[in-house]
Amino acid sequence: MEHRIGFVIASLLVATMGCSKDNDIDASQTTIVYCQGPVQDNATCEATSQVPAGALCVYGSCRAPCTSDAECEALVPGSVCLPGASGSGCRFPEEAKCHDATGCKGGLVCAAGECRAPCPDGHCWLQGLSCVSGACTGTAVGSAPEPQPEAGTDGSAGAAGDGGADGAAGSGVEPVWGTETIPSSCPQATGGPALVPVRGGYCIDATEVTREQYAQWLSTVPTTDGQDAWCVWNKDFTPVFKWPPEDKGSHAVVGVDWCDAYAYCKAVGKRLCGGIGGGATADAELADAAKSQWFNACSSGGEFNYPYGGLPGAGAQAGYDEQACNGADKGVNTTLPAGTCTGCVSSETGYAGVWDLSGSVEEWEDSCVGAAGKTDPCRKRGGSFITGGADPLRCANTAAVSRDSVSGNVGFRCCAP
């Protein structure tokens, strides 16, 4: 990993500080210059767009990026890698000790006397870490963890190229979770949120595409040439609303039409979420977890009314929690940084780690009727921060607007493959 961009690796600062009763910080501490320029060490931030190139805004602070504890240890002794949905960053020395949650900032939690990354959905983002009592603990040793087969399957699932559950060897054999497959890894993408492998044999963005991520794509000056016939009218990918991002770079991008969303996903090596196995989602398949990538991820394979729960058999609106996701009933009345509604996620194995599929912003789906162009009706899913009531925020709920429609509460996320 390259640490030289945006950080001063060899420069150590010895700071003399008074003891902290809350954090039990020694009077003399060694810290490292993680960020330079306008952003100082341990500076607070809301989005990576506010920190130097190469740095990350993770848990409210400018941090060095990492994929393992060893990388952070090489920067400063005792540091660990704090995983998150939008990236992982090294822990500061002053975060090493805590007595309770008040001793940790930026959403970190106090576990066994030290600040750690939270895992309210039971999911940690790096190999070697386990979710214990709501905190990611252990030793981070690499990138996204590979899923393991659940107990009770009909055999031991092998990695690609190894023997599978039926004992047959061959390339491309996927691990088996229950009766459905989940990728052992996700395709390498060039932008956007982290991909999360889910049951059904594909991966989906952990959050909606953020304004910062969309801006990074626009900075490459993508051409509008070469779009499909139904999008040839689209001559500008620039969002109409909430643009430029300013200090809301970590919020979901809005003000984009269907063709903008489709082009972005394709450009970063993904695709706009559509049908499982490829292609668009037909109208009759919108609430079919075996057919729609978006609905499958939102409903945990058709098990729930909402990402966090609610059994359909108990009623179409059973299980609704007005505070779990950012709908109108939560009372925020605007977007929030992506992935920060920690209750708006599934706890089911094979679906955990995907946030904000209900509320936040409505999301374009690859599900349109016709191929005439801008007037084709296309589906949007999930409701938004201005959507009130239980029914519109259900995973099964959909709405159709024209392909060229733009709104301040509509964004998107991508899938792969």
C-alpha positions in Angstrom: 0.0 0.0 0.0 1.2 3.4 -0.9 1.3 5.8 2.2 3.3 8.6 0.7 0.4 10.6 -0.9 -1.2 12.9 1.6 0.8 11.7 4.6 4.2 12.4 6.1 5.3 8.8 6.9 8.6 9.4 8.5 7.6 12.5 10.5 6.7 11.7 14.1 5.5 14.3 16.5 6.0 14.0 20.2 3.2 15.9 21.9 3.1 16.7 25.5 -0.5 16.6 26.7 -2.2 16.7 30.0 -3.8 13.4 31.3 -7.4 12.8 30.2 -9.6 11.3 32.9 -12.0 10.0 30.2 -9.4 8.4 27.9 -6.5 7.6 30.3 -4.0 9.2 27.9 -0.4 9.3 29.0 1.2 12.8 29.4 3.7 12.0 26.6 2.4 10.5 23.3 3.8 9.7 19.9 1.5 10.6 17.0 2.0 10.6 13.3 1.2 13.2 10.7 -1.5 11.4 8.8 -2.7 14.5 6.9 -1.1 17.6 5.8 -2.1 20.9 4.1 -5.3 22.5 5.4 -6.3 19.4 7.3 -4.2 18.8 10.4 -3.5 15.6 12.4 -6.6 14.0 13.8 -8.7 16.7 12.1 -12.4 16.2 12.0 -14.1 15.8 8.7 -17.4 14.8 7.1 -16.3 13.6 3.7 -13.1 12.4 2.0 -13.4 15.4 -0.3 -12.3 17.5 2.7 -9.0 15.8 3.2 -5.8 15.6 1.2 -5.5 13.3 -1.8 -4.7 9.8 -0.7 -6.3 10.2 2.8 -9.7 9.1 3.9 -12.4 10.6 6.1 -13.2 7.6 8.3 -15.2 7.8 11.6 -15.1 11.6 11.5 -11.3 12.0 11.2 -8.7 12.4 8.4 -6.9 9.0 8.5 -4.3 7.0 6.6 -6.0 4.2 4.6 -5.4 0.6 5.5 -6.4 -3.0 4.9 -4.6 -4.6 7.9 -3.4 -3.8 11.4 0.2 -4.4 10.2 0.0 -1.4 7.9 -1.1 0.8 10.7 1.5 -0.6 13.1 4.2 0.3 10.6 3.1 3.9 10.8 2.9 4.1 14.6 3.1 1.4 17.2 -0.2 0.2 18.7 -2.3 1.5 15.8 -5.0 -0.8 14.3 -7.1 -0.6 11.1 -10.6 0.6 11.7 -12.9 -0.9 9.0 -15.9 0.9 7.6 -18.4 0.7 4.6 -16.7 3.5 2.8 -13.1 2.7 3.6 -10.8 1.7 6.4 -8.4 4.0 8.3 -5.7 3.8 11.0 -6.6 4.5 14.6 -4.9 7.4 16.4 -2.8 6.7 19.5 -5.2 8.8 21.7 -8.0 6.4 20.6 -6.2 3.4 22.0 -7.7 3.6 25.5 -11.2 4.3 26.7 -13.4 3.7 29.7 -16.8 3.9 28.0 -18.4 5.0 24.8 -17.9 8.7 25.7 -14.2 8.2 25.3 -14.5 7.3 21.6 -15.6 9.7 18.9 -16.9 9.6 15.4 -19.1 6.6 16.0 -16.4 4.3 17.3 -17.3 2.1 20.3 -15.4 1.2 23.4 -14.6 -2.5 23.6 -12.2 -4.1 26.1 -10.8 -0.7 27.0 -10.0 0.5 23.5 -11.9 2.3 20.7 -13.0 0.0 17.9 -15.1 0.1 14.8 -18.8 -0.7 15.4 -20.6 -3.6 13.7 -24.3 -3.1 14.6 -25.3 -5.3 11.6 -22.9 -8.1 12.7 -20.6 -7.5 9.8 -17.0 -6.4 9.8 -15.2 -5.2 6.6 -11.8 -6.8 6.9 -10.5 -10.4 7.2 -9.4 -11.5 10.6 -12.0 -9.4 12.5 -15.2 -10.6 14.2 -18.2 -8.8 15.5 -18.3 -9.2 19.3 -20.9 -7.3 21.3 -21.3 -4.7 18.6 -17.5 -4.1 18.0 -15.1 -5.3 15.4 -12.4 -7.1 17.3 -9.4 -9.3 16.5 -6.5 -8.6 14.1 -7.3 -7.2 10.7 -5.2 -9.1 8.1 -6.6 -8.1 4.8 -9.4 -6.9 2.6 -13.1 -7.9 2.4 -13.7 -11.2 4.3 -14.7 -14.2 2.4 -18.0 -15.8 3.5 -18.1 -19.3 5.0 -20.8 -21.9 4.4 -23.4 -22.2 7.1 -23.6 -25.4 9.1 -26.2 -27.8 7.8 -25.3 -27.6 4.1 -25.0 -30.9 2.2 -21.2 -30.7 2.1 -18.2 -28.5 2.4 -18.1 -25.8 -0.2 -14.8 -25.3 -1.8 -13.2 -22.1 -3.1 -13.2 -21.5 -6.9 -11.4 -24.3 -8.5 -11.6 -26.6 -5.5 -14.1 -29.4 -4.8 -17.7 -28.0 -4.2 -20.5 -29.3 -2.1 -21.2 -32.2 -4.4 -17.5 -33.1 -4.5 -17.0 -32.1 -8.1 -13.9 -30.1 -8.9 -13.9 -27.2 -11.4 -13.3 -23.5 -11.8 -15.9 -21.1 -10.7 -17.5 -23.2 -7.9 -19.0 -20.8 -5.4 -19.4 -21.4 -1.6 -22.9 -22.5 -0.7 -25.0 -20.7 2.0 -28.0 -22.8 2.7 -29.7 -23.3 -0.7 -28.4 -20.2 -2.5 -24.9 -19.1 -3.6 -23.0 -16.1 -2.6 -19.8 -15.0 -4.4 -16.5 -15.7 -2.7 -15.4 -12.3 -3.8 -16.7 -9.3 -5.8 -15.5 -8.0 -9.2 -12.8 -5.4 -9.1 -14.5 -2.0 -9.6 -12.9 1.4 -10.3 -15.2 3.6 -8.2 -18.2 3.9 -6.0 -19.1 2.3 -2.7 -17.6 -1.1 -1.6 -19.4 -4.1 -3.1 -21.0 -6.6 -0.7 -21.5 -10.2 -1.8 -25.1 -11.3 -1.2 -27.1 -14.5 -1.6 -28.3 -14.9 -5.1 -24.8 -14.9 -6.6 -24.0 -11.3 -7.1 -22.6 -8.2 -5.3 -24.3 -4.9 -4.5 -23.0 -1.5 -3.3 -22.9 -1.1 0.5 -24.6 2.3 0.2 -26.0 4.6 -2.5 -23.4 6.2 -4.7 -22.3 9.4 -2.9 -21.9 12.9 -4.3 -18.1 12.7 -3.8 -17.9 9.4 -5.6 -20.0 10.8 -8.5 -17.8 13.9 -8.6 -14.7 11.8 -8.9 -16.2 10.2 -12.0 -17.2 13.5 -13.5 -13.6 14.7 -13.0 -12.5 12.2 -15.6 -14.7 14.1 -18.1 -16.7 11.1 -19.3 -18.1 11.3 -22.8 -21.8 11.1 -23.4 -21.1 9.4 -26.8 -21.7 5.7 -27.1 -24.8 5.5 -24.8 -27.6 3.1 -25.7 -30.2 4.3 -28.2 -32.7 5.1 -25.5 -30.2 7.5 -23.9 -28.8 9.3 -26.9 -30.7 12.4 -25.8 -28.7 12.6 -22.6 -25.9 15.1 -23.3 -24.8 16.0 -19.7 -24.1 13.8 -16.7 -24.0 16.7 -14.2 -26.6 16.4 -11.4 -29.4 19.0 -11.5 -29.9 19.3 -7.8 -27.6 19.5 -4.7 -24.5 20.2 -6.9 -21.7 20.7 -6.5 -21.3 18.5 -3.3 -19.7 21.2 -1.1 -19.7 19.8 2.4 -22.1 17.0 1.6 -19.8 14.7 -0.3 -20.6 11.7 1.9 -24.4 12.1 1.1 -26.1 10.2 -1.7 -25.9 11.9 -5.0 -29.3 13.1 -6.3 -30.6 15.0 -9.3 -29.5 12.3 -11.7 -31.7 10.7 -14.4 -31.8 7.0 -15.2 -29.3 7.3 -18.0 -26.8 9.1 -15.7 -27.1 6.3 -13.2 -26.7 3.6 -15.9 -23.7 5.3 -17.4 -21.9 5.7 -14.0 -22.3 2.1 -13.0 -21.1 0.9 -16.4 -18.1 3.2 -16.3 -16.9 2.0 -12.9 -17.1 -1.7 -13.8 -20.5 -2.4 -12.3 -24.1 -2.2 -13.6 -27.3 -0.5 -12.5 -29.1 -3.1 -10.3 -31.6 -5.1 -12.4 -32.3 -8.7 -13.0 -30.5 -11.5 -11.2 -28.4 -13.2 -13.8 -28.3 -10.2 -16.1 -30.6 -7.8 -17.9 -33.4 -5.6 -16.7 -36.1 -6.5 -14.1 -39.5 -7.0 -15.6 -42.5 -5.4 -14.0 -43.8 -8.8 -12.9 -40.5 -9.5 -11.2 -40.1 -6.4 -9.1 -41.2 -8.1 -5.8 -39.6 -11.4 -6.7 -36.4 -12.1 -4.7 -35.3 -14.7 -7.2 -35.4 -12.2 -10.0 -34.7 -8.6 -8.8 -31.3 -7.8 -7.4 -32.5 -4.8 -5.6 -35.6 -6.4 -4.0 -33.6 -9.5 -3.0 -31.0 -7.4 -1.1 -33.6 -5.1 0.5 -35.9 -7.9 1.7 -33.2 -10.5 2.7 -34.3 -12.9 0.0 -38.0 -12.1 0.4 -38.0 -12.7 4.1 -38.7 -9.2 5.3 -40.9 -6.2 4.5 -38.1 -3.8 5.3 -34.3 -4.2 5.4 -34.3 -4.6 9.2 -37.2 -7.0 9.5 -41.0 -7.4 9.5 -42.5 -10.7 8.4 -44.8 -10.3 5.3 -47.0 -13.1 6.7 -47.9 -10.8 9.6 -49.1 -8.0 7.2 -47.7 -5.9 4.4 -46.6 -3.2 6.9 -45.6 -5.5 9.8 -42.4 -4.6 11.5 -42.2 -0.9 10.4 -39.8 1.1 12.6 -40.0 4.8 11.8 -36.6 5.5 13.3 -34.6 2.7 11.7 -34.2 4.4 8.2 -34.2 7.9 7.0 -37.9 8.3 6.0 -40.1 11.3 6.7 -41.2 9.8 10.0 -37.7 10.0 11.3 -37.9 13.7 11.2 -34.6 14.6 9.6 -36.1 15.9 6.4 -32.9 15.8 4.4 -30.2 13.3 3.4 -27.6 12.0 5.9 -24.1 10.7 5.2 -24.5 7.3 3.5 -24.5 4.3 5.8 -25.0 6.2 9.1 -28.5 4.9 9.8 -27.1 1.9 11.6 -30.5 0.3 12.1 -31.3 0.4 8.3 -29.7 -2.8 7.5 -30.3 -6.6 7.5 -28.9 -8.8 10.3 -29.4 -11.9 8.1 -26.4 -13.9 7.1 -25.8 -13.3 3.4 -27.5 -9.9 3.4 -25.7 -7.9 6.1 -23.7 -4.9 5.3 -26.0 -3.2 2.8 -27.4 0.1 4.1 -30.2 2.5 3.3 -32.3 0.4 1.0 -35.3 2.0 2.6 -35.5 5.8 3.0 -32.6 8.1 2.4 -33.1 8.6 -1.4 -35.2 6.6 -3.9 -33.0 4.5 -6.1 -33.1 3.9 -9.9 -33.5 0.3 -11.0 -32.7 -1.2 -14.4 -36.4 -1.7 -15.0 -38.0 0.3 -17.8 -40.9 -0.2 -20.1 -40.1 0.4 -23.7 -37.0 1.7 -25.5 -38.3 4.9 -27.1 -36.1 7.2 -25.1 -36.6 9.9 -22.5 -40.3 9.2 -22.0 -40.0 5.5 -21.1 -41.3 4.8 -17.6 -38.5 3.5 -15.3 -38.7 2.2 -11.8 -37.3 3.8 -8.6 -37.3 1.9 -5.3 -37.1 2.3 -1.6 -38.7 5.6 -0.7 -36.7 8.6 0.6 -36.3 11.1 3.4 -39.6 12.8 2.2 -41.5 9.5 2.1 -43.9 9.2 5.0 -45.7 6.1 6.3 -45.0 2.5 6.4 -46.2 1.4 3.0 -44.1 3.5 0.7 -40.9 2.5 2.5 -41.5 -1.3 2.1 -39.0 -3.2 -0.1 -41.8 -4.3 -2.4 -43.0 -0.7 -3.1 -42.1 0.8 -6.4 -42.9 3.9 -8.5 -42.4 4.7 -12.2 -41.3 8.0 -13.7 -39.9 9.0 -17.1 -36.3 8.0 -17.9 -35.3 11.7 -18.1 -36.8 12.5 -14.7 -34.6 14.2 -12.1 -35.4 14.9 -8.4 -33.7 16.1 -5.3 -34.6 12.8 -3.6 -33.6 10.2 -6.2 -30.2 8.6 -6.5 -28.9 5.0 -7.2 -26.6 2.2 -6.3 -24.9 -0.4 -8.5 -24.6 -4.1 -8.6 -22.1 -6.6 -10.1 -22.3 -8.7 -12.1 
